[in-house]
Amino acid sequence: MVIVQQMNKVSVAILLATLCLLLRYEGPPPQDLKFRLDVATARQAFDFTSWEIETLARKVTFGMLAPQRWMDDAERSRFVLAYLDQVREASRLSDEIGRAYSDPEVRNPAEATREQQTALTDLRARMQRTGLVAEAILGEQVSVILRQGGFGALAQILPPVSSTFTPLPYMLIVSPREIIQTIYQRSLVAGLTAAEQDAIEQDLETRFPDKSCYVTAIGGLAAYPAMLLESSDINWVSEVIAHEWTHHYLVFYPLGFYYDKSSETRTLNETAASLLGEWAGQEMMLRFYATQLGRVKSLPDALNSIKPTEAPSTSPARFDFNAVMHHTRVTVDRMLAEGKITEAEWYMEAQRRYIVANGYRLRRLNQAYFAFHGAYASSPGGGAAGEDPIGPAVRQVWALSATPRDFLRTLRSVTTLAALEERGGE
């Protein structure tokens, strides 16, 4: 009887394996948009499998040592700030080398920058060791803040806070031209130049003339561990770690599990993560770094403001980027609703040039740009979100919640604005 049962199990396993092999060759129809975009961008796609294997192996090995457990809070904060000093110095050296290679007056940039390149190589070798410790400390500090916000079971934050500084993939966003809406999103290889980003966009828009495309750098990505942009700004780093942890938390609930269901769900999710990240960043500064930063007077604001995307090189006092972007989005939404697609695209290009003339490096402004940046609707001014009602609704939930945990408990089971409004009426 046991043998017969085992044979039946083997037969079933063989049958299922055969069906899997058959299904493996069943692809989506050639006219399927996602399939066609996947094929068109396959060569530029980011290899998450290799990244995960390498990163997790490094994290597990380091976790067995955990040297930070012998440090008190003050020592930990000093260690992190020292590491961020290294990040800033590496950025300075890279800039010096880059300027030499782009300066036509420098005949032999390799020779001219030999000293900087040697210093950068040595610094990067040290940062590989100190970076793992800094990442672990930051994760533990953010966990303390999350526990203050009501999260955690038996003093454990679930999922555990984990992040790593790493070259980030670029993000491709595709929107229809007639409406601002993310219909496709894919992570592309790290390190794309502006020319390469532009070439990808132009190629896809030639293949899909009714679509708008945008390729952008990002500040973080909710892989696990979370992927972080190298930055010397402790406040921004703290925000991003908590922001990405919020995505990790929500993936176990409808708001995270159905992240790609619609632009509405994505905006709810990203706005919630932004608000919690901003709160955690402020609390991190007060709890761990206010005293330390009181003596660190050499951190210039310009170097401490590495933003997730195209940050301004200067910020004229009378030019309000957020207000201009809000006005532009509202105007474009109205023009598209009236069917004036070409006129809206001309207007966006005119506005882009106006923004650039006021000191902001904005490579592209189109429907896909607004589809991506409009999902981050935590700013009261609207910005790229325009008149989207999701931002104010989520901010109201935040204002009425007793704790950050209560805030996410309210949001985590909703995926539409209508559902959130119903929840608010309960």
C-alpha positions in Angstrom: 0.0 0.0 0.0 2.8 2.4 0.9 4.6 1.5 -2.4 1.5 2.1 -4.4 1.0 5.5 -2.7 4.6 6.4 -3.3 4.2 5.4 -7.0 1.0 7.5 -7.2 2.9 10.4 -5.7 5.7 10.0 -8.2 3.2 9.8 -11.1 1.5 13.0 -9.9 4.9 14.7 -9.6 5.9 13.7 -13.1 2.5 14.9 -14.5 2.9 18.2 -12.7 6.4 18.6 -13.9 5.4 17.9 -17.5 2.6 20.4 -17.3 5.0 23.0 -15.9 7.3 22.3 -18.9 4.4 22.8 -21.3 3.3 25.9 -19.5 6.8 27.3 -19.7 6.5 27.7 -23.4 3.1 29.4 -23.2 3.8 33.1 -23.4 1.6 36.0 -23.6 0.3 37.0 -27.0 2.7 39.0 -29.1 0.4 42.0 -29.1 0.4 42.1 -25.2 2.0 45.5 -24.3 3.8 44.3 -21.2 5.3 41.4 -23.1 6.4 43.7 -25.9 8.0 46.2 -23.5 9.7 43.4 -21.6 11.3 42.2 -24.9 12.2 45.7 -25.9 14.0 46.4 -22.6 15.4 42.9 -21.9 19.0 43.8 -22.6 18.9 46.8 -20.2 17.0 45.0 -17.3 18.7 45.0 -13.9 19.8 41.5 -12.7 18.2 41.2 -9.3 19.0 37.5 -8.9 22.8 38.1 -8.9 22.5 41.2 -6.8 20.4 39.3 -4.1 22.7 36.4 -3.9 25.8 38.5 -3.5 24.2 41.0 -1.1 22.6 38.4 1.2 25.8 36.4 1.3 27.7 39.5 2.5 25.0 40.4 5.0 24.8 36.8 6.5 28.6 36.6 6.8 28.8 40.0 8.5 25.8 39.2 10.8 27.8 36.5 12.5 30.3 39.2 13.6 28.1 42.2 14.4 30.9 44.4 15.9 28.4 47.2 16.5 26.9 45.3 19.5 30.0 46.4 21.6 29.3 50.1 20.9 27.1 52.5 22.9 24.6 54.9 21.2 27.1 57.7 21.0 29.8 55.5 19.5 27.4 54.2 16.9 26.3 57.6 15.8 29.9 58.8 15.5 30.7 55.7 13.5 27.9 56.3 11.0 28.8 60.0 10.6 32.4 59.0 10.0 31.3 56.6 7.3 29.2 59.4 5.7 32.3 61.6 5.8 33.9 58.9 3.7 31.0 58.9 1.3 31.3 62.6 0.9 35.1 62.4 0.3 34.6 59.6 -2.3 32.1 61.9 -4.0 34.5 64.8 -4.0 37.3 62.6 -5.5 35.0 61.2 -8.1 34.0 64.7 -9.1 37.6 65.9 -9.4 38.4 62.9 -11.6 35.3 63.5 -13.8 36.1 67.2 -14.2 39.6 66.3 -15.4 38.3 63.9 -18.0 35.8 66.4 -19.3 38.2 69.4 -19.4 39.7 69.8 -22.9 42.7 71.7 -21.4 43.8 68.5 -19.5 46.0 66.6 -22.0 46.5 63.5 -20.0 43.6 63.1 -17.5 44.8 59.7 -16.3 48.2 61.1 -15.2 46.6 64.3 -13.9 44.3 62.4 -11.6 46.6 59.6 -10.6 46.8 60.8 -7.0 43.0 61.1 -6.7 42.4 57.7 -8.3 44.8 56.0 -5.9 43.1 57.8 -3.0 39.7 56.8 -4.2 40.6 53.2 -4.6 42.1 53.1 -1.1 39.0 54.9 0.3 36.6 52.5 -1.4 38.4 49.5 0.0 38.0 51.0 3.5 34.4 51.8 2.8 33.6 48.2 2.0 34.5 47.3 5.5 33.0 50.2 7.4 29.9 50.3 5.2 28.5 47.0 6.5 28.9 48.2 10.1 27.2 51.6 9.3 24.3 49.8 7.5 23.8 47.5 10.6 23.8 50.5 13.0 21.4 52.5 10.8 19.0 49.5 10.6 19.0 49.1 14.4 18.5 52.8 15.0 15.5 52.9 12.6 14.2 49.8 14.4 14.3 51.8 17.7 12.3 54.6 16.1 9.8 52.2 14.7 9.2 50.7 18.1 8.6 54.2 19.4 6.0 54.5 16.7 4.1 51.4 18.0 5.6 48.8 15.6 7.1 45.5 16.7 6.1 42.3 18.4 8.0 41.2 21.5 10.5 44.0 20.7 11.1 42.7 17.2 10.3 44.7 14.1 8.8 42.5 11.4 10.0 42.4 8.7 13.5 43.2 10.1 14.9 46.6 9.0 17.7 45.8 6.5 19.3 48.0 3.8 22.5 48.4 1.9 24.3 51.2 0.1 24.7 50.0 -3.5 24.7 51.3 -7.1 21.0 51.6 -7.8 19.1 50.5 -10.9 17.5 53.2 -13.1 13.7 53.1 -13.4 11.8 53.1 -16.6 8.2 54.4 -16.5 5.7 54.2 -19.4 2.5 56.2 -19.6 -0.1 56.7 -22.3 0.2 60.0 -24.0 -3.5 60.8 -23.6 -3.5 60.5 -19.8 -1.0 60.6 -17.0 -0.9 57.0 -15.7 1.8 54.4 -15.0 1.1 51.4 -17.2 4.6 49.9 -17.1 7.6 50.1 -14.8 10.9 48.3 -15.0 14.2 48.5 -13.2 17.1 49.0 -15.6 20.9 48.5 -15.2 22.7 50.9 -12.9 25.0 53.7 -14.1 23.1 54.8 -17.2 24.4 58.1 -18.6 22.0 60.9 -19.7 22.7 60.0 -23.3 21.8 56.3 -22.7 18.6 57.3 -20.8 17.6 59.5 -23.7 18.4 56.7 -26.3 16.1 54.2 -24.4 13.3 56.7 -24.2 13.6 57.6 -27.9 13.8 54.0 -29.0 10.7 53.0 -27.0 8.7 56.0 -28.1 9.5 55.2 -31.7 8.3 51.6 -31.3 5.3 52.7 -29.2 4.3 56.1 -30.6 1.2 56.4 -28.4 3.3 56.1 -25.2 5.4 58.5 -23.2 8.6 57.1 -21.6 10.9 58.3 -18.9 14.1 56.9 -17.4 15.3 58.2 -14.1 17.6 57.7 -11.2 16.1 56.8 -7.9 17.1 57.2 -4.2 16.0 53.8 -2.9 14.3 50.5 -3.9 12.4 48.1 -1.8 14.4 45.0 -2.7 15.4 43.0 0.4 17.7 44.3 1.8 16.5 47.7 0.7 18.8 49.4 -1.9 20.0 52.8 -0.9 21.7 55.6 -2.9 25.1 56.6 -1.4 24.5 59.9 0.3 26.3 61.9 3.0 23.0 63.3 4.4 22.1 61.4 7.6 18.6 62.8 7.6 17.8 61.8 4.0 19.4 58.3 4.5 17.2 57.7 7.6 14.1 58.8 5.7 14.8 56.4 2.9 15.5 53.4 5.1 12.2 53.9 6.9 10.4 54.6 3.6 11.7 51.4 2.0 10.9 49.4 5.2 7.3 50.7 4.9 7.1 49.0 1.5 8.4 45.8 3.1 5.8 46.0 5.8 2.9 46.7 3.4 3.8 43.9 1.0 2.0 41.5 3.4 -1.2 43.5 3.1 -3.4 44.5 0.1 -1.9 48.0 -0.2 1.5 46.5 -0.8 0.6 43.2 -2.4 -1.4 45.0 -5.1 1.1 47.8 -5.6 1.0 47.4 -9.4 -2.8 47.1 -9.5 -3.3 50.8 -10.5 -1.8 54.2 -10.3 -4.2 54.9 -7.4 -2.9 52.0 -5.4 0.7 53.0 -6.1 0.1 56.6 -5.0 -1.5 55.5 -1.8 1.4 53.2 -1.1 4.2 55.7 -1.9 2.5 58.6 -0.1 2.1 56.5 3.0 5.8 55.4 2.8 6.9 59.0 2.3 5.0 60.3 5.3 6.3 57.5 7.6 9.9 58.0 6.2 9.8 61.8 6.9 8.6 61.1 10.5 11.3 58.5 11.1 14.0 60.7 9.7 13.1 63.6 12.0 12.9 61.2 15.0 16.3 59.7 14.1 17.9 63.1 14.1 16.4 64.0 17.5 17.1 60.6 19.1 20.6 59.8 17.8 22.2 62.6 15.9 21.2 66.1 17.2 24.1 66.1 19.7 26.6 64.7 17.2 25.7 67.1 14.4 26.0 70.0 16.8 29.8 69.6 16.5 29.9 68.6 12.8 30.0 72.0 11.2 31.8 71.0 8.0 28.8 69.3 6.3 27.7 71.8 3.6 24.0 71.7 2.8 24.7 71.4 -0.9 26.6 68.1 -0.2 24.0 66.9 2.3 21.1 67.2 -0.2 21.5 64.3 -2.6 18.0 63.8 -3.8 16.5 60.6 -5.4 16.2 62.4 -8.7 17.3 65.4 -10.6 18.1 67.7 -7.7 18.5 71.5 -8.3 22.0 72.8 -8.7 20.8 76.2 -7.3 17.6 77.3 -5.8 16.7 81.0 -6.5 14.8 82.5 -3.6 11.9 83.7 -5.8 11.5 80.5 -7.8 9.2 77.9 -6.2 9.9 74.6 -7.9 7.1 72.8 -6.1 4.5 75.5 -7.0 5.6 75.7 -10.7 5.5 71.9 -11.0 2.0 71.9 -9.4 0.7 74.5 -11.8 2.3 72.6 -14.8 0.7 69.3 -13.7 -2.8 70.9 -13.3 -2.5 72.6 -16.7 -1.4 69.4 -18.4 -4.2 67.4 -16.9 -6.7 69.9 -18.2 -5.2 70.0 -21.7 -5.1 66.2 -21.9 -8.7 65.9 -20.7 -9.6 68.2 -23.6 -7.7 65.9 -26.1 -4.9 68.5 -26.7 -2.1 65.9 -26.5 0.4 67.7 -28.8 -0.3 71.1 -27.2 0.2 69.6 -23.7 3.6 68.1 -24.8 4.7 71.5 -26.2 3.7 73.2 -23.0 5.6 70.7 -20.9 8.8 71.3 -22.9 8.4 75.0 -22.6 7.9 74.6 -18.8 11.0 72.3 -18.6 13.1 75.0 -20.3 11.8 77.6 -17.9 12.6 75.4 -14.9 16.1 74.7 -16.2 16.6 78.4 -16.7 15.9 78.8 -13.0 18.7 76.5 -12.0 17.1 73.0 -11.9 18.6 70.2 -13.9 15.4 68.7 -15.4 16.4 66.4 -18.4 12.8 65.6 -19.4 9.3 66.6 -18.6 6.4 64.5 -20.0 3.4 62.3 -19.1 5.6 59.5 -17.8 7.6 62.0 -15.6 4.4 63.1 -13.9 3.1 59.5 -13.6 6.3 58.6 -11.6 6.8 61.7 -9.5 3.1 62.3 -9.0 2.9 59.1 -7.0 4.8 60.8 -4.1 2.0 63.0 -2.9 3.1 63.7 0.7 3.8 67.4 0.0 1.0 69.8 1.0 1.8 71.9 -2.1 0.8 69.2 -4.5 3.9 69.4 -6.7 4.0 66.8 -9.4 0.8 65.2 -8.0 -1.3 68.3 -9.1 -4.8 68.2 -7.8 -4.8 64.4 -7.1 -7.0 64.0 -4.0 -5.1 61.0 -2.7 -2.3 63.1 -1.1 -4.6 65.2 1.1 -6.7 62.1 2.0 -3.6 60.2 3.2 -2.2 63.3 5.0 -5.5 63.6 6.8 -5.3 59.9 8.0 -1.7 60.7 9.2 -2.9 63.7 11.1 -5.8 61.8 12.8 -3.8 58.7 13.7 -2.6 58.3 17.3 0.6 56.6 16.2 2.5 55.8 13.0 1.4 52.1 13.5 -2.2 53.2 13.6 -1.7 55.1 10.4 -0.5 52.1 8.5 -3.1 49.8 10.1 -5.8 52.2 8.6 -4.2 52.2 5.2 -2.8 48.7 4.7 -6.1 47.1 3.7 -7.2 49.7 1.2 -6.2 49.9 -2.5 -8.4 52.8 -3.7 -9.3 56.3 -2.7 -12.9 55.3 -2.4 -12.1 52.5 0.0 -10.0 54.9 2.1 -12.8 57.4 2.2 -15.3 54.7 3.3 -12.8 53.7 6.0 -12.6 57.3 7.1 -16.3 57.4 7.6 -16.4 54.4 9.9 
